[in-house]
């Protein structure tokens, strides 16, 4: 039962992060905090070997350092930095490059779509209070969408998934 719930928590939080970023251009801190706390609880519950848990933790910490530097340079938002780091914690070093590649490709496509939307600025979107920010050329790109989709694509390959499904 706990395994089934745990399998659903990561995807649910990723989808929530994507939609809140789309609608508000922010990713709530509680999403990243929940991901970290749930990972720690799952590591304890599944009796993940300490070396593996520390490896995942180091992956999340290194990602936090790198993405915080990117945030300081104005390249990404703070919520994106925290979400990428919490996701890296779940995926670990084994899947970090796959995650980065997936998120980058999806993020590039998302950026192109938003740039085209801004170029055309369809009235239905521009007049909508929920989506008007997508047409604002001064606004950023809700990159949390790409980070979430990338995480969802790689998650079934992760060690956490394997521990939960018993494969």
Phi, psi and omega in degrees: 000311180298322179299317180296317178297316181297324179296333183271334185297312181301308179299322180297315179293324178294316180295318178300315179299316181298313182290322178292325177292319178299316186276330188233354184062026174221152173242117183300141178302329183298334177293309181294320178298315179299318179300318180292313182296316180294320177301313181299318179295319179293321178300318178291314183298317182276000182055045177302131178305141184303321181298321180289316179299318179292326177297315178296318179297319179294324177297314178297320180292316178297318178298322178296318179297313181295313183287332175294321176297319178296322177296315180299328178279354179082016182278329180221166177276163180296321178296323177297318180299315181291320179294316179299321181291316179294324177292319178299324176303315181290324186272328178076175183299326183301332186238009183295317180294320177299317178297313180300318179294314180299312181296323180293314180296316179294319179296321177296315178296317178300317179298317179298319179296315181293321177297320177293320177299317179293325179293318182274327182043069179296136183305319182302325179276314184297329181273351180278126179296335180282330188239001183302327180298336179292336179268356181279114183293344178272347180278157177280196177251134179288076187292345176302334177298312180293320179297319180292313180296318177301316178298319179295324180291324185270333184311315181296347177267353189282161177295325179298314178302314181300317178296322184285324181269352178073025180278000000 
